[in-house]
Amino acid sequence: MSALILISVLGVLVLYVGLFGRKDMLAPVGILGVLGAIALFATGWHIPHELLGGMLEFDGFSTGFSLAMLAITLLVFLFGPDYYARMANNVAEQYALMLFSLCGGILLTAYNNMLMLFLGIEVLSIPLYVLAGGKKYSLRSNEAALKYFLLGAFATAFLLMGIALLYGLTGSFDMGVLAKHIAEAGTGSALLRFGIFFVVAGLAFKLGAVPLHFWVPDVYHGAPTLVTMFMATVVKMAAIAGFFRFVDITGMPDPLARILVLLTLATMLVGNISALRQTNFKRLMAYSSVSHAGFMLLALLSDSGTEAGNGADVGRTLLYYSFTYALATAGLFILFIIAKRANNGDEHHQIFRGLFQTKPWLALCGLAMLLSLAGIPLTAGFVAKYQVFLLAIGAGWLKVMGFGVLMALLGIYYYIMVARELFMASEEPVTFTVSPLNGLVIAACTIGVLLLGIWPQLVGVWA
């Protein structure tokens, strides 16, 4: 709770720093504040959550996901000064909105009450509606913000409808009361089934699961790239954490399991098939995000009460998967921005050509991160998918797991297509400019996906 308060106050403080025109201090203040929040979570120093009537519970799962989101936010802020160097005004608002959105993400990792679930979703989402339209004079950015806002409003309506139905059934917003009702009365009630359906629809939208994924490619493509990076990493982790808490507390009732099977199959299929056709890198990463959401849903589906699929194992697997995915994605987006600048704003695969000629180490870093997303052995991405498949086998979802293996093999193709561009010679000389700090961030992401591929237990100690 203390770290959540610190991040909230930090967002306001950043706004005041910007008000006094100290643009050069925005990132350092944000970085110090995020480091302070990491220290509070790591040391376990919390204001007791009983002050909120038990509506939030900062257990091992919440702490692990919060630390992971803070670590990725730290990488975003380290790249921030370089990204916003060309922006003279309204820079403080960018940092502050990301911090406020992070507060919503932390709420989603710790909620024990459906009111806190709603607040977490809204606090996470509302700043993103503004951030997606951060380029005020770009039609593409304006379109992204409008689409995200309109579809987000519909998803919020679904979520509220579900919460209202479940409240009408149990007379309480407490998730424990809902779980007790399901255990005692079963899942025969139509009110319960519709309530669960609408809540899952709201959570699936935020995760970018099919068929509620249509906003993902357009918003990722149109939003400023640093915002896209934040959405593809921190927001994705918050969404899967919130989804897991709902599934785990309710005990995976049969209606929820049937919905999740359909969501998992459709998300893996549509994400991978759509990614095969993409030549724009941001849209490819968007459909890649949808595909990885499908694999995380497969892990979530395994939380079915069996010994192999118990909540603790599923929670640790989701933490490992989402964090390693976020590391590789963050590093690749920074590499993409560097290549985009070198090619006069082009966003297609070809912008990576000539990288190995001029910056061999940078091309090798990009290769390692792409191989991790593809799930190639000796990378963290391989271990993540392997853990998901083991959970699915233990929970008895053999056919769904087999389909997931096929989709994982299919996904290798479009990552290799991008990796090929890294090592192709450019017809014209291209200058890739990399500052020492940017190089450090990319190297940290690369080392992370390689080290965690060899030593995955490093993430487990967080939770």
C-alpha positions as CSV (number, residue, x, y, z in Angstrom):
1,M,0.0,0.0,0.0
2,S,2.9,2.4,0.8
3,A,4.4,1.9,-2.7
4,L,1.0,2.6,-4.3
5,I,0.7,5.9,-2.3
6,L,4.3,6.8,-3.3
7,I,3.6,6.2,-7.1
8,S,0.4,8.3,-6.8
9,V,2.2,11.2,-5.1
10,L,5.1,10.8,-7.6
11,G,2.7,11.5,-10.5
12,V,1.6,14.7,-8.9
13,L,5.2,15.7,-8.1
14,V,6.2,15.2,-11.7
15,L,3.5,17.5,-12.8
16,Y,4.8,20.2,-10.5
17,V,8.3,19.7,-11.8
18,G,7.0,20.2,-15.3
19,L,5.0,23.3,-14.2
20,F,8.3,25.0,-13.2
21,G,9.8,24.2,-16.6
22,R,12.4,21.7,-15.4
23,K,12.1,19.2,-18.3
24,D,15.6,17.9,-17.6
25,M,14.5,16.7,-14.1
26,L,11.3,14.8,-15.1
27,A,13.0,11.5,-15.9
28,P,15.4,11.5,-12.9
29,V,12.6,12.3,-10.5
30,G,10.4,9.6,-12.0
31,I,13.3,7.1,-11.9
32,L,14.1,7.8,-8.3
33,G,10.5,7.5,-7.3
34,V,10.1,4.1,-9.1
35,L,13.3,2.9,-7.5
36,G,11.8,3.9,-4.1
37,A,8.6,2.0,-4.9
38,I,10.7,-1.1,-5.8
39,A,12.6,-0.8,-2.5
40,L,9.3,-0.6,-0.6
41,F,7.9,-3.7,-2.3
42,A,11.2,-5.6,-2.0
43,T,11.5,-4.9,1.7
44,G,7.9,-5.7,2.4
45,W,7.3,-2.4,4.1
46,H,3.6,-1.7,3.7
47,I,0.9,0.3,5.4
48,P,-1.5,-2.4,6.5
49,H,-4.2,-3.1,3.9
50,E,-6.8,-3.5,6.6
51,L,-7.2,0.3,6.4
52,L,-9.2,-0.5,3.2
53,G,-11.3,-3.2,4.8
54,G,-9.4,-6.0,3.1
55,M,-10.3,-4.8,-0.4
56,L,-6.6,-5.0,-1.4
57,E,-4.2,-7.8,-0.5
58,F,-0.5,-7.3,-1.2
59,D,0.5,-11.0,-1.2
60,G,3.4,-12.7,-2.9
61,F,1.6,-12.7,-6.3
62,S,0.8,-9.0,-6.1
63,T,4.3,-8.1,-4.9
64,G,5.9,-10.1,-7.8
65,F,3.8,-8.5,-10.5
66,S,4.2,-5.0,-9.0
67,L,8.0,-5.4,-9.0
68,A,7.9,-6.6,-12.6
69,M,5.8,-3.7,-13.7
70,L,8.0,-1.2,-11.8
71,A,11.1,-2.7,-13.4
72,I,9.7,-2.3,-16.9
73,T,8.5,1.2,-16.1
74,L,12.0,2.0,-15.1
75,L,13.3,0.9,-18.5
76,V,10.6,3.1,-20.2
77,F,11.7,6.1,-18.1
78,L,15.4,5.5,-18.8
79,F,14.6,5.8,-22.5
80,G,12.2,8.7,-22.0
81,P,14.6,11.7,-22.1
82,D,15.9,10.5,-25.5
83,Y,12.3,10.0,-26.9
84,Y,10.9,13.3,-25.6
85,A,14.0,15.3,-26.5
86,R,12.2,16.7,-29.6
87,M,9.1,17.6,-27.6
88,A,9.2,21.1,-26.0
89,N,5.8,21.1,-24.2
90,N,3.6,18.7,-22.3
91,V,6.3,16.3,-21.4
92,A,5.5,16.2,-17.7
93,E,2.0,15.0,-18.5
94,Q,3.4,12.0,-20.4
95,Y,5.4,10.8,-17.4
96,A,2.6,11.6,-14.9
97,L,-0.1,9.7,-16.9
98,M,2.1,6.6,-17.1
99,L,2.6,6.7,-13.4
100,F,-1.1,7.1,-12.8
101,S,-1.8,4.2,-15.1
102,L,0.8,2.2,-13.2
103,C,-1.2,2.8,-10.0
104,G,-4.2,1.1,-11.7
105,G,-2.0,-1.8,-12.7
106,I,-0.9,-2.3,-9.1
107,L,-4.6,-2.2,-8.0
108,L,-5.3,-5.0,-10.5
109,T,-2.7,-7.2,-9.0
110,A,-4.0,-6.9,-5.4
111,Y,-7.8,-6.5,-5.5
112,N,-10.0,-8.6,-3.3
113,N,-13.2,-6.7,-4.1
114,M,-15.1,-6.1,-7.3
115,L,-15.1,-2.3,-6.7
116,M,-11.3,-2.4,-6.6
117,L,-11.3,-4.4,-9.8
118,F,-13.4,-1.7,-11.5
119,L,-11.2,1.1,-10.1
120,G,-8.1,-0.7,-11.2
121,I,-9.3,-1.1,-14.7
122,E,-10.4,2.5,-15.0
123,V,-7.3,4.0,-13.4
124,L,-5.2,1.9,-15.7
125,S,-7.2,2.8,-18.8
126,I,-8.2,6.5,-18.6
127,P,-4.6,7.8,-18.7
128,L,-4.0,5.6,-21.7
129,Y,-6.8,7.2,-23.6
130,V,-5.0,10.5,-23.3
131,L,-1.5,9.0,-24.0
132,A,-2.7,7.2,-27.2
133,G,-3.6,10.7,-28.6
134,G,-0.3,12.2,-27.4
135,K,0.6,13.4,-30.9
136,K,-2.1,16.1,-31.2
137,Y,-1.4,17.0,-34.8
138,S,-1.2,13.4,-36.0
139,L,-4.5,12.0,-37.5
140,R,-3.2,8.5,-36.8
141,S,-2.7,9.2,-33.1
142,N,-6.1,10.9,-32.9
143,E,-7.7,7.9,-34.5
144,A,-6.0,5.6,-32.1
145,A,-7.2,7.6,-29.0
146,L,-10.8,7.7,-30.3
147,K,-11.0,4.0,-31.1
148,Y,-9.4,3.1,-27.8
149,F,-11.8,5.3,-25.9
150,L,-14.9,4.2,-27.6
151,L,-14.1,0.5,-27.4
152,G,-12.9,0.9,-23.8
153,A,-16.2,2.5,-22.9
154,F,-18.1,-0.5,-24.2
155,A,-15.7,-2.9,-22.3
156,T,-16.3,-0.9,-19.1
157,A,-20.0,-1.2,-19.6
158,F,-19.7,-5.0,-19.9
159,L,-17.5,-5.1,-16.8
160,L,-20.0,-3.0,-14.8
161,M,-22.9,-5.1,-16.0
162,G,-21.1,-8.2,-14.8
163,I,-20.3,-6.7,-11.4
164,A,-23.9,-5.6,-11.0
165,L,-25.2,-9.1,-11.8
166,L,-22.8,-10.7,-9.4
167,Y,-23.6,-8.2,-6.7
168,G,-27.3,-8.9,-7.2
169,L,-26.6,-12.6,-6.7
170,T,-24.5,-12.4,-3.6
171,G,-25.3,-9.0,-2.0
172,S,-21.6,-8.2,-1.7
173,F,-18.7,-6.9,-3.8
174,D,-16.3,-9.1,-1.9
175,M,-14.6,-11.7,-4.0
176,G,-14.5,-14.2,-1.1
177,V,-18.3,-14.0,-0.8
178,L,-18.6,-14.7,-4.5
179,A,-16.3,-17.7,-4.3
180,K,-18.2,-19.1,-1.2
181,H,-21.5,-18.7,-3.1
182,I,-20.1,-20.6,-6.1
183,A,-18.8,-23.4,-3.8
184,E,-22.1,-23.8,-2.0
185,A,-24.7,-23.1,-4.6
186,G,-22.9,-24.3,-7.8
187,T,-23.0,-22.7,-11.2
188,G,-26.6,-23.4,-12.2
189,S,-27.8,-19.8,-11.8
190,A,-28.3,-17.9,-15.0
191,L,-27.4,-14.7,-13.1
192,L,-24.0,-16.1,-12.2
193,R,-23.3,-17.3,-15.7
194,F,-24.1,-13.9,-17.3
195,G,-22.3,-12.1,-14.5
196,I,-19.1,-14.1,-15.1
197,F,-19.5,-13.7,-18.9
198,F,-19.6,-9.9,-18.7
199,V,-16.7,-9.6,-16.3
200,V,-14.6,-11.8,-18.4
201,A,-15.5,-9.7,-21.5
202,G,-14.2,-6.6,-19.7
203,L,-11.0,-8.3,-18.7
204,A,-10.4,-9.9,-22.1
205,F,-10.7,-6.5,-23.7
206,K,-7.9,-5.1,-21.6
207,L,-5.7,-8.2,-22.3
208,G,-6.4,-7.9,-26.1
209,A,-8.0,-11.3,-26.4
210,V,-10.1,-12.3,-29.4
211,P,-12.8,-11.3,-30.3
212,L,-12.2,-8.1,-28.2
213,H,-8.8,-7.4,-29.8
214,F,-9.7,-5.2,-32.7
215,W,-8.4,-2.1,-31.0
216,V,-4.9,-3.5,-30.5
217,P,-3.3,-3.2,-34.0
218,D,-4.8,0.3,-34.6
219,V,-4.0,1.7,-31.2
220,Y,-0.5,0.2,-31.1
221,H,0.1,1.6,-34.6
222,G,-1.3,5.0,-34.0
223,A,-0.1,5.8,-30.5
224,P,3.3,7.4,-29.9
225,T,5.9,4.5,-29.9
226,L,6.9,5.0,-26.2
227,V,3.2,4.7,-25.2
228,T,2.9,1.6,-27.4
229,M,5.9,0.2,-25.6
230,F,4.2,0.9,-22.2
231,M,0.9,-0.6,-23.3
232,A,2.5,-3.7,-24.7
233,T,4.5,-4.4,-21.5
234,V,3.2,-2.9,-18.3
235,V,-0.5,-2.8,-19.3
236,K,-0.3,-6.4,-20.6
237,M,1.1,-7.6,-17.2
238,A,-1.5,-5.7,-15.2
239,A,-4.3,-7.2,-17.4
240,I,-3.2,-10.8,-17.0
241,A,-2.7,-10.3,-13.3
242,G,-6.2,-8.9,-12.9
243,F,-7.6,-11.8,-15.0
244,F,-5.7,-14.4,-12.9
245,R,-7.1,-13.0,-9.6
246,F,-10.6,-13.3,-10.8
247,V,-10.2,-16.8,-12.0
248,D,-8.2,-18.0,-9.0
249,I,-10.6,-16.5,-6.4
250,T,-13.7,-17.8,-8.1
251,G,-12.2,-21.3,-8.4
252,M,-12.7,-21.7,-12.2
253,P,-16.4,-22.5,-12.3
254,D,-17.5,-24.5,-15.4
255,P,-19.0,-21.6,-17.3
256,L,-15.8,-19.7,-16.9
257,A,-13.7,-22.7,-18.1
258,R,-15.8,-23.0,-21.2
259,I,-15.5,-19.3,-22.0
260,L,-11.7,-19.4,-21.5
261,V,-11.2,-22.4,-23.8
262,L,-12.9,-20.5,-26.7
263,L,-10.9,-17.3,-25.9
264,T,-7.6,-19.2,-25.8
265,L,-8.1,-21.0,-29.1
266,A,-9.4,-18.0,-30.9
267,T,-6.7,-15.7,-29.5
268,M,-3.8,-17.9,-30.4
269,L,-5.2,-18.6,-33.9
270,V,-6.1,-15.0,-34.9
271,G,-3.0,-13.5,-33.4
272,N,-0.6,-15.8,-35.2
273,I,-2.4,-15.9,-38.6
274,S,-2.8,-12.1,-38.7
275,A,0.8,-11.5,-37.8
276,L,2.0,-13.5,-40.8
277,R,0.7,-10.8,-43.2
278,Q,2.2,-7.8,-41.4
279,T,5.0,-5.7,-42.9
280,N,4.6,-2.8,-40.5
281,F,6.7,-3.6,-37.4
282,K,4.3,-1.9,-34.9
283,R,1.3,-3.8,-36.3
284,L,3.3,-7.0,-36.2
285,M,4.1,-6.5,-32.6
286,A,0.4,-5.8,-32.0
287,Y,-0.7,-9.1,-33.4
288,S,2.3,-10.7,-31.6
289,S,0.9,-9.3,-28.4
290,V,-2.5,-10.9,-29.2
291,S,-0.8,-14.2,-29.8
292,H,1.1,-14.1,-26.5
293,A,-2.2,-13.2,-24.7
294,G,-3.4,-16.6,-26.0
295,F,-0.6,-18.4,-24.4
296,M,-1.1,-16.6,-21.1
297,L,-4.8,-17.6,-21.3
298,L,-3.7,-21.2,-21.7
299,A,-1.8,-21.0,-18.4
300,L,-4.8,-19.3,-16.9
301,L,-7.0,-22.1,-18.1
302,S,-4.8,-24.6,-16.2
303,D,-5.9,-23.0,-12.9
304,S,-8.5,-25.7,-12.5
305,G,-7.9,-27.1,-9.0
306,T,-5.7,-30.0,-10.1
307,E,-2.4,-30.6,-8.4
308,A,-0.4,-29.6,-11.4
309,G,-2.5,-26.5,-12.2
310,N,-2.9,-25.0,-8.7
311,G,-3.1,-21.3,-8.4
312,A,0.4,-20.7,-7.0
313,D,2.1,-22.5,-9.9
314,V,-0.1,-20.7,-12.5
315,G,0.6,-17.4,-10.8
316,R,4.4,-17.9,-10.9
317,T,4.2,-19.0,-14.6
318,L,2.2,-16.0,-15.6
319,L,4.6,-13.7,-13.8
320,Y,7.6,-15.3,-15.5
321,Y,5.9,-15.4,-19.0
322,S,4.6,-11.8,-18.9
323,F,7.8,-10.4,-17.5
324,T,10.1,-12.1,-20.0
325,Y,7.8,-11.1,-22.8
326,A,7.8,-7.5,-21.6
327,L,11.6,-7.5,-21.4
328,A,12.0,-8.6,-25.0
329,T,9.2,-6.3,-26.3
330,A,10.6,-3.3,-24.5
331,G,14.1,-3.8,-26.0
332,L,12.7,-4.4,-29.5
333,F,10.6,-1.2,-29.4
334,I,13.7,0.9,-28.4
335,L,15.6,-0.8,-31.3
336,F,12.7,0.0,-33.6
337,I,12.7,3.7,-32.6
338,I,16.5,3.9,-33.3
339,A,16.0,2.2,-36.8
340,K,13.0,4.4,-37.6
341,R,15.0,7.6,-37.0
342,A,17.8,6.3,-39.2
343,N,15.2,5.7,-42.0
344,N,13.3,9.0,-41.9
345,G,10.3,7.7,-40.1
346,D,9.7,4.5,-42.0
347,E,8.1,1.7,-39.9
348,H,8.4,-1.4,-42.1
349,H,10.7,-4.4,-41.6
350,Q,13.3,-3.0,-44.0
351,I,14.4,-0.3,-41.6
352,F,16.6,-2.9,-39.8
353,R,18.7,-3.6,-42.9
354,G,22.3,-2.6,-42.5
355,L,22.2,-2.8,-38.7
356,F,24.6,-5.7,-38.5
357,Q,27.0,-3.8,-40.9
358,T,27.2,-0.8,-38.7
359,K,26.3,-2.0,-35.2
360,P,26.8,-5.8,-35.0
361,W,26.2,-6.0,-31.2
362,L,22.9,-4.2,-31.6
363,A,21.8,-6.7,-34.3
364,L,22.8,-9.6,-32.1
365,C,20.7,-8.1,-29.2
366,G,17.7,-7.8,-31.5
367,L,18.2,-11.4,-32.6
368,A,18.2,-12.6,-29.0
369,M,15.0,-10.8,-28.2
370,L,13.2,-12.0,-31.3
371,L,14.3,-15.5,-30.6
372,S,12.9,-15.2,-27.1
373,L,9.5,-14.0,-28.4
374,A,9.6,-16.9,-30.8
375,G,10.3,-19.4,-28.0
376,I,13.6,-20.7,-29.2
377,P,15.6,-22.8,-26.7
378,L,18.2,-21.1,-24.5
379,T,16.0,-18.0,-24.2
380,A,13.5,-17.1,-21.6
381,G,10.7,-17.3,-24.1
382,F,11.3,-21.0,-24.6
383,V,11.1,-21.6,-20.8
384,A,8.0,-19.6,-20.5
385,K,6.1,-21.5,-23.2
386,Y,7.4,-24.8,-21.8
387,Q,6.1,-24.0,-18.4
388,V,2.7,-23.1,-19.9
389,F,2.5,-26.4,-21.8
390,L,3.4,-28.3,-18.7
391,L,0.6,-26.7,-16.8
392,A,-1.9,-27.4,-19.5
393,I,-0.8,-31.1,-19.6
394,G,-1.1,-31.4,-15.8
395,A,-4.6,-29.8,-15.9
396,G,-5.8,-32.2,-18.6
397,W,-6.1,-29.7,-21.5
398,L,-4.1,-31.9,-23.9
399,K,-5.9,-30.9,-27.1
400,V,-5.7,-27.2,-26.3
401,M,-2.1,-27.6,-25.5
402,G,-1.4,-29.4,-28.8
403,F,-3.1,-26.6,-30.7
404,G,-0.8,-24.1,-28.7
405,V,2.3,-26.0,-29.8
406,L,1.2,-25.7,-33.5
407,M,0.6,-22.0,-33.0
408,A,4.0,-21.6,-31.3
409,L,5.7,-23.2,-34.3
410,L,3.7,-21.0,-36.7
411,G,4.8,-17.9,-34.8
412,I,8.5,-18.6,-35.4
413,Y,8.1,-17.6,-39.0
414,Y,7.2,-13.9,-38.6
415,Y,9.9,-13.4,-36.0
416,I,12.5,-15.0,-38.2
417,M,11.4,-12.7,-41.1
418,V,12.3,-9.7,-38.9
419,A,15.5,-11.3,-37.7
420,R,16.6,-11.8,-41.3
421,E,16.3,-8.1,-41.9
422,L,18.8,-7.4,-39.1
423,F,21.6,-9.2,-41.0
424,M,20.7,-8.1,-44.6
425,A,23.0,-5.5,-46.2
426,S,21.4,-2.1,-46.9
427,E,21.6,-0.8,-50.5
428,E,22.3,2.7,-49.2
429,P,24.4,3.8,-46.2
430,V,22.3,4.0,-43.0
431,T,23.6,5.6,-39.8
432,F,22.1,4.1,-36.6
433,T,22.7,6.5,-33.7
434,V,22.7,4.9,-30.3
435,S,23.4,6.8,-27.1
436,P,25.2,5.0,-24.3
437,L,22.1,5.0,-22.1
438,N,19.9,3.5,-24.9
439,G,22.6,0.9,-25.5
440,L,22.6,0.1,-21.8
441,V,18.8,-0.4,-21.8
442,I,18.8,-2.7,-24.9
443,A,21.7,-4.7,-23.4
444,A,19.9,-5.0,-20.1
445,C,16.8,-6.4,-21.9
446,T,19.0,-8.8,-23.9
447,I,20.9,-10.0,-20.9
448,G,17.6,-10.4,-19.1
449,V,16.0,-12.7,-21.6
450,L,19.2,-14.8,-21.9
451,L,19.9,-15.0,-18.2
452,L,16.3,-15.9,-17.3
453,G,16.4,-18.5,-20.0
454,I,19.2,-20.2,-18.1
455,W,18.1,-19.3,-14.6
456,P,14.3,-19.0,-14.5
457,Q,14.2,-19.2,-10.7
458,L,15.4,-15.6,-10.5
459,V,11.8,-14.4,-11.2
460,G,10.3,-17.0,-8.8
461,V,11.9,-15.4,-5.8
462,W,9.8,-12.2,-6.3
463,A,6.6,-14.0,-5.6
